[in-house]
Amino acid sequence: MIIRRPADIASSQITPEHVYLNRRRFLKTAAAGAAGLAASPAALSALRGPDDQEVPARFRTMRSEIDEELNSYQDVTQFNNFYEFGTGKDDPYKNSGDFNPRPWTVSIGGEVAKPGDYHLEDLLASESMEDRVYRLRCVEAWSMVIPWYGFPLANLIRRVEPTGNANFVEFRTIVRPEEMPYQRTSVLNWPYVEGLRMDEAMHPLAFLATGVYGMDLPNQNGAPLRLVVPWKYGFKGVKSIVSIRFVERMPLNTWQRQNSMEYGFYANVNPEVDHPRWSQARERRLPGLFKNHPTLMFNGYADQVGQLYAGMDLNRWK
Amino acid sequence: MTQKRAILALKVTLWLGALAPGAWLVSGISRGWLGANPIEKLTHVTGMTALVLLLLTLTVTPVRRLTGWNPVIRLRRPLGLFAFFYVVVHFSIWFVFDMVFNVTWMLEDIAERKYITVGMAAFLTLIPLAITSTRGWIRRLGRKWAKLHQGVYIAAVLGVVHFYWLVKADTRLPLLLGACLMILLVSRAPRFSGRKKSADDREVEEVV
């Protein structure tokens, strides 16, 4: 069961933009001041975002559909893989202060009846936003439970009317080396590219998030718009999306391009197919310490998405 | 006298420097600022520290030859033992928290994941070196001691390969450490080191 809620977030609970921007500026200043004191606990606590007390009240009792606890706001926003801001898990939190996700335009093109450059506000205007609690399983064998805020990807896709030639959807992250320090390196091929098969993209679980914990996505989580595909490894969740294209051929996603021996296009969570670096049979459910949490087929969403892959050899289509 | 003081100062620096990453981690655990995945942090920092200390151990002899200042050799054993200490902690964290004390899982991982295979090989190579690092063992083994302790080169190479193979995309740091190791190894070639064969024996005596 998916937790479906009306948009019950009161406008008073949404951080006004000027406060939000001020916080960014404060963080930047604090970060500069903390240089050299990086290891000091005082400096680190000054760098903290809103703590758990500020999280809207409805999240206090929210749990996943199989009764799992949510990870804290800190866990979700200070432990990230977002290579544009660095390869360490705390790099995105520390290095994303210069990134400015407003205003934002998403270019939609390829095999669609209504291509165009859409302002994010216009894309969101007709959507009814909802909370979605999903497990996030990283290919590195750690996992979290996260309350995203956003709308089903299928809604957007229907609106732009893909043609019969649209077999896949390709997503791209923005390229802004001046604001994303690691885009000045060649650690990965920029822009970050991900993709879904059309039926995967239309699946009701595939989600576009604009927020987490009912608040705007922080930069380090992929502001202002990111993909969440809960039955796939986390790297499929492309962040800070500026381009959505409908294409005939399977896109070459970034990690497959980086290392096709280790990463494929589908990247479905599968405890039976090991990755060369990590056994995928178990995971570390953060903030837990032991890697003894059994990994579920399709990350626990097998009942909902299993039929998408009926007849496919999952050992081959990794 | 000044020489003794210089060595003492270096040794104090070495102890403080080598203990600092450990102290940082311990205080991080107790104050809870290692983040959402403290085990990953512990694993990375102990592994990195071990590798850097191992390379520093290999730096002692070239420094001694370049400067001609022999007492510096006394830093070699503590550096090597600190490196080994961090390797043991690194391995233990992995065995306890990642393998959850399960020997079958551990053997599977060693067999199936090449970066773990070489990491484990580096660890095993270092064990006899750590055991035979005492004065008694140096005396007992005589010339064989120097031969045995050449195993440190193998361990260092395996350690760097372990690091290189485990990173997902950003290979800059492992490659940098690899380049450092290459320089340290090349500096030992007879052409560069400009030493005679009997130097090994002298080194053994100086350590004692």
Interface residues (C-beta under 8 A of the other chain):
Chain A: A39 P41 L44 S45 N71 Q74 D75 Q78 F79 Y83 T87 K89 D90 W142 M144 T185 V187 L188 Q258 N259 D274 P276 R277 W278 S279 R284 L286 P287 L289 F290 K291 N292
Chain B: W24 S27 R31 W33 G35 A36 N37 P38 I39 E40 F97 D98 M99 V100 W105 E108 D109 E112 R113 K114 Y115 L166 V167 K168 A169 D170 R172
